[in-house]
Each structure stands twice: as structure tokens, then as C-alpha cells.
């Protein structure tokens, strides 16, 4: 139980720190927060639309903010870093704050919702969902949704690619909650299949050590082949006779057997 209480206390402290920084940097366009514990202390990365307002003149504002974090939230050696948002229209927290400010300035909720939705989709988002809930037109609570593009409501794709922001607009009839969810432009959904184009296979080059092909020899007439074979046989018989002491007549050996009359013709 002690470890569970420690985890709950740590998460509660992080939530309170987020709300504190969101309130203190509201004019600068609070866009998100990242807290990392390092051996040197606690690194707090603050994402803002206008970092200059967070840093202040000669760094005075960020120094006061660092002292307040160390004093009120008991973080060890906090170090606050400020990063500028690359695309404010794709940051769900910034867009929810802008929509809440528009409602507080008197914009009609439909006009403000459609304007915010159009701006988000023109920035390249794959999908956007805006939920405005509260006393919009009367004394009864209403919930109005504005959506466009592809939206995931559950599962791993939602946890991985959907960015969520929440803000509150304080009006005379009561408070209005504004929720903005944006799907990342680079989101790759499980049902998207990319077909690769087949590459043209080139024949491999011949090995360098191959011998050149020999040209086919001209065909030899059948009669000449038979005569050559007979002469070779006669030479073999003469050699055998010489080894055995029997001499073969020279005339018969030279003439050989008579040629076939069919071959002559």
C-alpha cells in the first residue's frame, strides 16, 4: 500500500503542476507539458505558442516560475525549458483555449466551432472532433459536436494518434466545457495498406572467368571417317603382330580392305 500511495501522490502532484503552469502561461498559449526526473533534478519542458512571454525580460519570468515550482510542489532542483510549437493549429490544447476565448468574447458557439474546425483541417490534420457542452442557448445543458475527417474513438490508434485538449469558457449563464481532439497528420492506421511497385529485374552480368564459346567444326564425310578408323585399327594390329613376332604384309596393310562400292557411288 505504501508504494501505491506514493504513486498516487506523485501523479496528483504532476496534475496540480500542470494546472498551475496552464494558469500562469495562459497568455503565452499553453500547449503541453513534459516532466522527466533525472539524476541532476527534475526537467520540466513547457510547450508554448509564444515562448517570449514565458521567459520574460532577461529571464525574470521563468526564474520566478522555477522558484514557485520548487517552493509549492517540492520538486528537486526543477529546470524549466520552453519550446515553441511548430504548428499551433495542430495542437489540441492551444485550439481549445482559442475556442474558449472566442466564446468568452461573445462569438456564437456554431460560428466559433466551425471556424476552429476549418482551421484545423486546413493545417493538414487527418481528423478533428470538437465538443462544446454547457448552457449554450438557454437554461438547459446542451452538447454540440463538430467533426470532420477520420476519427478514432477507442483502441490503440486513439491512444497513439489522437491528441486531446480541454479548456473552460466562463460566461454569465455558467461555464462551458470545450474539448478538441485532433488526429496527427502522420498517423498510420492499421487498415492502410501500402502497395510497393515491383522493381524490374536486370539479368546478372556473366562471370569474368568463363571461356569463350567454340565455333562448331565442319562435318566430315562418312567415307573419310571410315578410312581413318580402319587405318588406326591396322596400326594397332601391326603393333600387336610385331610384339608377337608375326609380320603383316606391307601391301595389304597399305591398301587395307576394299572400299564399299556404295560409298564410291
Secondary structure, DSSP 8 states (H G I E B T S, - for coil): -HHHHHHHHHHHHHHHHHHHHHHHTTTT-EEEEEEEEETTEEEEEEEES-HHHHH-GGGHHHHHHHHHHHHHS--TTEEEEEEE-S-GGG-HHHHHHHHHHHHHTT--HHHHHHHHHHHHHHTT-SEEEEEEEE-SSSSS-EEEEEEEE----SSHHHHHHEEEEEEEEE-SS-EEEEEEEEE-TT---TT----------------TT------------HHHHHHHHHHHHHHHHHHHHHHHT----HHHHHH-S---HHHH-
